[in-house]
Amino acid sequence: METTVGAEEAGRTGWYVDERCTDCDVARQLAPDLVREGEGRSELVRQPENETEAGQLLAAALACHTRSIRPPGGRLDPAAPDPFPLALDAHVLLCGHNSRHTAGANSYLLRRPSGSWMMVDTPRFSEPLARRYETDRRFTDVLLTHRDHAAHGRRWADRLGARLWIHEGDLDAAPDADQVLRGTAPTDIAEGVRAVPLPGHTRGSVLYLADERYCFSGDSFYWARTLDDLEVAQSVTWYSIEELAASLARVADELRFEWLLPGHGGRKRLPAAEMALRMRRLVRRVATLRPRPVDFTAVRW
């Protein structure tokens, strides 16, 4: 029989990664000193040594879409303090509670100067999470970056009283969207927020720029810790790597941001000029890539 373990009691002893792990990288993002990439799945480096590290491991456990980060012999205490939504800075929160229906993708809350909020991609849906996220917040929009992350979009938009956005190239994944982006021209969708179509990972992939500071890139590109640089998931490109190369070349000079906030892979903050330099280098690298079979194990996190 499973025993229930609270965060404090389990925080420093016996945590492990179970066999359901899909090597999605989420736990490594949240507890980088405790969880590492193993053979096809994450593994613990060591047990947490203090309350800060215990909190990081708890966050990793609550974000994991397969619930593979586990305390000894049981499940997390439902009363354990939930750190999500987790502040990345004053205007962006990480939702956590990633969903198996979006391949474990990260999602975010974006605060606007008016005091309203947008959700970029979505966590798994539950009523308790909805109550947590909407506390003291008024939502206007749920922004989907592409079809792989659309599973809960309509339900979240309806629950939050918000408009659901998707690009026409992926419209069949959210046919009841309220707002449909079309073509490849960047579109201002709210004050300070621009949708930039970026076909490649999927036909309807979009990134969202906010305030020339935040870039929500979906699965178009991410920060690879193994390279210490921007990267694309060449081996998990469903539509066309050549189209992604062309898209990046078309928009790279228009993208100004400091925070890279992807659906999968590492997040990173750098000065805007440094990000721009790295984007230009990424464009040159991706232009040399050619199609290859889909292979999740080949992604360089």
Residue, then its C-alpha position, 0 to 999 in steps of 0.5 A: m500500500e502506498t503511504t502519503v508523504g509530506a514535502e518536509e518529511a520526504g524532502r530529503t530522503g528517498w526520492y526517485v524517478d520511476e520508469r514512466c519518465t519520458d525524458c521530457d527535461v522538465a524536472r531537470q529545468l526545475a531542479p538542475d542540481l538534483v536531476r540529470e539526463g540518464e539513459g533515456r530518462s531522468e535520474l536523481v544525482r542526489q537527495p536534496e540537502n536543504e529546504t530550497e532544494a526540497g522545494q525544487l524537487l517538489a516543483a519538479a514532481l508537480a510539473c512532471h506530466t507522468r508524475s515520475i518524480r516520487p517520494p519513497g514508497g508513495r505519493l505526494d501529500p495533496a496538502a503539500p505547498d504547491p509553488f505554481p504558478l511560479a514567478l519567473d519575473a514580475h510579469v511571467l509565471l510558469c504554470g507547472h502541472n504539465s499535461r501528458h496530452t501536450a507531451g509535457a509542454n511548459s505553459y506560462l501566464l503573462r501579465r499585461p500593463s492593464g493588469s489583465w493576464m494571458m495564458v500561453d499554451t496550457p497546463r493540464f486542466s482541473e478545476p482546482l488549478a483553474r481556481r488557483y490560476e484565476t485568483d486575483r487575475r482576469f484573463t483575456d486570451v489563451l494563446l496556442t503556439h501550435r497543434d501539439h499544445a492545443a489539447h486543453g485550449r478550449r476548456w481553459a479559454d471557456r473556464l477563464g472567459a478568454r479568447l482562444w487563438i491558433h494559426e490556420g495551419d493548425l486549425d484542425a487541432a482547435p477548430d472552435a478557436d475564437q481568433v485564427l491567425r493567417g498567413t506569415a505576416p506578424t500580427d499585433i494581437a494586443e498592446g505590446v503583444r505580437a504573434v509571429p507565424l513560424p511554420g516549420h515544427t508544424r505548419g501552423s507554429v507561432l511564437y508570441l513576443a511581448d514588450e520586446r522582452y519575452c519570446f514564447s517560442g513554442d517548439s520552434f526553438y529553445w535553449a540547449r544546455t548541452l550547447d549553451d546556445l539556441e537550438v531547434a529540435q531537428s529530429v522532432t520537426w513534424y512539418s519541414i526543417e527547410e520551412l523552419a529555416a526559411s521562417l527563422a531567416r525571414v523573422a530573425d532580424e525582427l525578433r527582439f527579446e531578452w527572455l526565451l520561454p519555450g514549450h520544451g527545452g531550456r529557458k534563458r534570459l540574456p541581454a537583447a543584443e546577445m539574443a539577437l546575435r545568437m538568433r543570427r547564428l541559429v539562422r545560419r546553422v538551421a539553414t544547413l539542416r536537412p530532413r531526418p526521421v523523427d527521433f525523440t532520443a536525438v534531441r539535445w537538451 
